[in-house]
């Protein structure tokens, strides 16, 4: 992580805080700084439960439980299953 990128995210986070707290604005999700160290971190909302930050990972497994595939999703896609056998 370069210092210029860190400084840019730090300035954006200060601007975001000013907009939200002082001006009472709603900051669109795509403009929010979620992490200074991992800019690709996503906001993950599960129904009405607590908001989490990170990455959603989907695993595919065999009927014996062996992991066959793993995909790191972008954003907060639905949790609905793709298929069951």
C-alpha positions in Angstrom: 0.0 0.0 0.0 1.5 3.3 -1.0 1.5 6.4 1.2 -0.3 8.4 -1.5 -3.1 5.8 -1.6 -3.3 5.8 2.2 -3.4 9.5 2.4 -6.2 9.7 -0.3 -8.3 7.1 1.6 -7.7 9.0 4.9 -8.9 12.3 3.4 -11.9 10.6 1.8 -12.8 9.1 5.2 -12.6 12.5 6.8 -14.8 14.0 4.1 -17.2 11.1 4.5 -17.5 11.7 8.3 -18.1 15.4 7.8 -20.8 14.7 5.2 -22.6 12.1 7.5 -22.1 13.6 11.0 -22.0 17.3 10.4 -24.1 17.8 7.3 -26.4 14.9 7.9 -26.0 13.5 4.4 -26.5 9.9 3.4 -23.3 8.8 1.6 -23.9 6.3 -1.2 -22.3 2.8 -0.6 -20.0 3.1 -3.6 -18.5 6.3 -2.1 -18.0 5.0 1.4 -14.5 4.3 2.8 -14.9 1.0 4.7 -11.3 0.2 5.4 -8.1 2.3 5.1 -6.0 -0.8 4.7 -8.3 -3.0 2.4 -10.1 -0.7 0.0 -12.0 -3.6 -1.6 -13.7 -4.5 1.7 -17.5 -5.0 1.3 -20.4 -4.1 3.5 -22.3 -7.4 4.2 -25.9 -7.1 5.6 -27.7 -10.2 6.7 -31.5 -9.6 7.0 -31.8 -7.4 10.1 -28.8 -8.8 11.8 -25.6 -7.0 12.6 -23.7 -5.4 9.7 -20.4 -7.1 8.9 -17.4 -6.0 6.8 -15.2 -8.2 4.7 -15.7 -10.6 1.8 -18.4 -13.1 1.1 -17.1 -16.5 0.1 -19.2 -19.2 -1.5 -18.0 -22.8 -1.3 -19.1 -25.8 -3.4 -18.7 -29.2 -1.9 -19.2 -32.8 -2.9 -21.8 -35.0 -1.1 -18.9 -36.3 1.1 -18.0 -32.7 2.2 -14.9 -32.2 0.1 -14.5 -28.6 -1.0 -14.6 -28.5 -4.8 -14.6 -24.7 -5.4 -14.5 -21.4 -3.6 -15.5 -18.0 -5.0 -14.8 -14.7 -3.3 -17.9 -12.6 -4.2 -17.9 -8.9 -5.0 -20.4 -6.8 -3.0 -23.2 -8.4 -1.1 -25.0 -10.9 -3.3 -28.0 -12.8 -2.0 -27.5 -15.9 0.1 -30.0 -18.0 -1.8 -28.7 -21.4 -2.8 -27.9 -22.0 -6.5 -28.9 -25.6 -6.4 -29.3 -28.6 -4.1 -29.0 -32.3 -5.1 
